[in-house]
Amino acid sequence: MMASTEGVLGNFIGGESAASEGETEPVLNPASGEELARAPRSTPQDVDRAVAAARGAFEGWSTVPPAQRAQALLSLANVIEENAE
């Protein structure tokens, strides 16, 4: 889950919460229209940091055997499902 301070979400870059200098926009409940939080409208600098982090992670992740990568993704999916509400 992304970090939240007073209902403002943050980016998650390189395994940690990263504040954005950009504006925010509302995250709405589609059923009611209620504002649940505010999310960053990421800046080009935010995107550059995320791309750099992804490139840095690629070398290690790309050498992990496919079965182990699949298990990691299934574990992540389970956590998401458990916290869906």
MOMO-V806420 format. One record per helix or strand. SS is the DSSP state (2 for helix, 1 for strand). FROM is the first residue (numbers start at 1). LEN is the number of residues. Records with the same first field share a line. If there is no record, write none. Layout:
SS = FROM-LEN / FROM-LEN
//
This chain:
1 = 4-2 / 8-2 / 11-3 / 16-3 / 24-5 / 35-6
2 = 44-18 / 66-17
//
